[in-house]
Amino acid sequence: MLGPRQEAQQALFYDFSIEDHVPADHILRTTDGIIDLSGVRAHLA
């Protein structure tokens, strides 16, 4: 790696779970089982 070592890079990453923040009765949980987003996921990969 060229240049100085970047110690602050860890700040770019954080631990976040969407499961902990979306209520069980939220509409997104229902639509997740109905809408197929595999094409979008493949495109973004």
NUSETI-413086 format. One record per atom (N, C-alpha, C): residue number from 0; residue in three letters; atom name; x, z, y. Coordinates in Angstrom, 2 decimals, always signed. Layout:
// residues N
REC; NUM; ala; CA; X; Z; Y $
...
// end
This chain:
// residues 45
REC; 0; met; N; +0.84; +0.00; -1.18 $
REC; 0; met; CA; +0.00; +0.00; +0.00 $
REC; 0; met; C; +0.89; +0.00; +1.24 $
REC; 1; leu; N; +0.59; -0.82; +2.18 $
REC; 1; leu; CA; +1.35; -0.90; +3.40 $
REC; 1; leu; C; +0.76; +0.02; +4.46 $
REC; 2; gly; N; +1.61; +0.50; +5.35 $
REC; 2; gly; CA; +1.14; +1.34; +6.44 $
REC; 2; gly; C; +1.12; +2.80; +6.05 $
REC; 3; pro; N; +0.73; +3.64; +6.99 $
REC; 3; pro; CA; +0.71; +5.09; +6.74 $
REC; 3; pro; C; -0.42; +5.47; +5.77 $
REC; 4; arg; N; -0.19; +6.53; +5.07 $
REC; 4; arg; CA; -1.20; +7.04; +4.14 $
REC; 4; arg; C; -2.38; +7.60; +4.92 $
REC; 5; gln; N; -3.58; +7.23; +4.54 $
REC; 5; gln; CA; -4.78; +7.67; +5.25 $
REC; 5; gln; C; -5.43; +8.84; +4.52 $
REC; 6; glu; N; -5.23; +10.02; +5.02 $
REC; 6; glu; CA; -5.78; +11.23; +4.40 $
REC; 6; glu; C; -7.27; +11.36; +4.64 $
REC; 7; ala; N; -7.78; +10.83; +5.74 $
REC; 7; ala; CA; -9.18; +11.01; +6.12 $
REC; 7; ala; C; -10.12; +10.09; +5.36 $
REC; 8; gln; N; -9.62; +9.27; +4.47 $
REC; 8; gln; CA; -10.47; +8.32; +3.76 $
REC; 8; gln; C; -11.53; +9.02; +2.91 $
REC; 9; gln; N; -11.28; +10.20; +2.44 $
REC; 9; gln; CA; -12.26; +10.94; +1.65 $
REC; 9; gln; C; -13.57; +11.14; +2.42 $
REC; 10; ala; N; -13.51; +11.18; +3.74 $
REC; 10; ala; CA; -14.70; +11.39; +4.54 $
REC; 10; ala; C; -15.67; +10.22; +4.45 $
REC; 11; leu; N; -15.22; +9.09; +3.94 $
REC; 11; leu; CA; -16.08; +7.92; +3.80 $
REC; 11; leu; C; -17.06; +8.06; +2.63 $
REC; 12; phe; N; -16.77; +8.95; +1.72 $
REC; 12; phe; CA; -17.57; +9.11; +0.52 $
REC; 12; phe; C; -18.25; +10.47; +0.52 $
REC; 13; tyr; N; -19.47; +10.49; +0.03 $
REC; 13; tyr; CA; -20.19; +11.75; -0.01 $
REC; 13; tyr; C; -21.05; +11.78; -1.27 $
REC; 14; asp; N; -21.44; +12.96; -1.66 $
REC; 14; asp; CA; -22.26; +13.15; -2.85 $
REC; 14; asp; C; -23.72; +13.20; -2.41 $
REC; 15; phe; N; -24.50; +12.20; -2.84 $
REC; 15; phe; CA; -25.89; +12.11; -2.43 $
REC; 15; phe; C; -26.72; +11.61; -3.60 $
REC; 16; ser; N; -27.79; +12.31; -3.90 $
REC; 16; ser; CA; -28.69; +11.90; -4.97 $
REC; 16; ser; C; -30.06; +11.59; -4.38 $
REC; 17; ile; N; -30.47; +10.34; -4.49 $
REC; 17; ile; CA; -31.80; +9.96; -3.97 $
REC; 17; ile; C; -32.90; +10.72; -4.71 $
REC; 18; glu; N; -32.65; +11.05; -5.96 $
REC; 18; glu; CA; -33.63; +11.79; -6.75 $
REC; 18; glu; C; -33.95; +13.15; -6.13 $
REC; 19; asp; N; -32.97; +13.73; -5.46 $
REC; 19; asp; CA; -33.17; +15.04; -4.84 $
REC; 19; asp; C; -33.94; +14.96; -3.53 $
REC; 20; his; N; -34.10; +13.75; -2.97 $
REC; 20; his; CA; -34.68; +13.62; -1.65 $
REC; 20; his; C; -36.02; +12.87; -1.60 $
REC; 21; val; N; -36.38; +12.21; -2.68 $
REC; 21; val; CA; -37.66; +11.49; -2.71 $
REC; 21; val; C; -38.65; +12.34; -3.51 $
REC; 22; pro; N; -39.74; +12.76; -2.89 $
REC; 22; pro; CA; -40.72; +13.59; -3.59 $
REC; 22; pro; C; -41.28; +12.89; -4.84 $
REC; 23; ala; N; -41.67; +13.67; -5.81 $
REC; 23; ala; CA; -42.18; +13.14; -7.08 $
REC; 23; ala; C; -43.41; +12.27; -6.89 $
REC; 24; asp; N; -44.22; +12.54; -5.87 $
REC; 24; asp; CA; -45.45; +11.77; -5.67 $
REC; 24; asp; C; -45.29; +10.66; -4.62 $
REC; 25; his; N; -44.07; +10.33; -4.25 $
REC; 25; his; CA; -43.83; +9.29; -3.25 $
REC; 25; his; C; -44.15; +7.91; -3.83 $
REC; 26; ile; N; -44.68; +7.01; -3.01 $
REC; 26; ile; CA; -45.09; +5.68; -3.48 $
REC; 26; ile; C; -43.91; +4.86; -4.02 $
REC; 27; leu; N; -42.71; +5.10; -3.55 $
REC; 27; leu; CA; -41.56; +4.36; -4.05 $
REC; 27; leu; C; -41.31; +4.62; -5.53 $
REC; 28; arg; N; -41.64; +5.80; -6.00 $
REC; 28; arg; CA; -41.46; +6.10; -7.43 $
REC; 28; arg; C; -42.44; +5.28; -8.27 $
REC; 29; thr; N; -43.61; +5.01; -7.76 $
REC; 29; thr; CA; -44.60; +4.19; -8.48 $
REC; 29; thr; C; -44.19; +2.73; -8.49 $
REC; 30; thr; N; -43.79; +2.22; -7.33 $
REC; 30; thr; CA; -43.45; +0.80; -7.24 $
REC; 30; thr; C; -42.15; +0.47; -7.96 $
REC; 31; asp; N; -41.28; +1.45; -8.17 $
REC; 31; asp; CA; -40.03; +1.21; -8.88 $
REC; 31; asp; C; -40.29; +0.70; -10.30 $
REC; 32; gly; N; -41.35; +1.17; -10.94 $
REC; 32; gly; CA; -41.67; +0.73; -12.28 $
REC; 32; gly; C; -42.42; -0.58; -12.34 $
REC; 33; ile; N; -42.88; -1.09; -11.20 $
REC; 33; ile; CA; -43.68; -2.31; -11.16 $
REC; 33; ile; C; -42.89; -3.51; -10.66 $
REC; 34; ile; N; -42.06; -3.30; -9.64 $
REC; 34; ile; CA; -41.32; -4.41; -9.02 $
REC; 34; ile; C; -39.97; -4.58; -9.70 $
REC; 35; asp; N; -39.65; -5.81; -10.07 $
REC; 35; asp; CA; -38.38; -6.12; -10.72 $
REC; 35; asp; C; -37.37; -6.56; -9.66 $
REC; 36; leu; N; -36.42; -5.71; -9.37 $
REC; 36; leu; CA; -35.40; -6.01; -8.37 $
REC; 36; leu; C; -34.06; -6.39; -9.00 $
REC; 37; ser; N; -34.06; -6.75; -10.27 $
REC; 37; ser; CA; -32.81; -7.07; -10.95 $
REC; 37; ser; C; -32.09; -8.26; -10.31 $
REC; 38; gly; N; -32.84; -9.23; -9.80 $
REC; 38; gly; CA; -32.22; -10.37; -9.14 $
REC; 38; gly; C; -31.51; -9.96; -7.86 $
REC; 39; val; N; -32.12; -9.05; -7.12 $
REC; 39; val; CA; -31.50; -8.55; -5.90 $
REC; 39; val; C; -30.26; -7.73; -6.24 $
REC; 40; arg; N; -30.38; -6.88; -7.24 $
REC; 40; arg; CA; -29.23; -6.06; -7.65 $
REC; 40; arg; C; -28.08; -6.94; -8.11 $
REC; 41; ala; N; -28.36; -7.99; -8.88 $
REC; 41; ala; CA; -27.31; -8.90; -9.33 $
REC; 41; ala; C; -26.66; -9.63; -8.15 $
REC; 42; his; N; -27.47; -10.03; -7.18 $
REC; 42; his; CA; -26.94; -10.73; -6.01 $
REC; 42; his; C; -26.04; -9.81; -5.18 $
REC; 43; leu; N; -26.43; -8.56; -5.04 $
REC; 43; leu; CA; -25.64; -7.62; -4.25 $
REC; 43; leu; C; -24.39; -7.12; -4.96 $
REC; 44; ala; N; -24.39; -7.21; -6.28 $
REC; 44; ala; CA; -23.21; -6.75; -7.03 $
REC; 44; ala; C; -22.03; -7.63; -6.73 $
// end
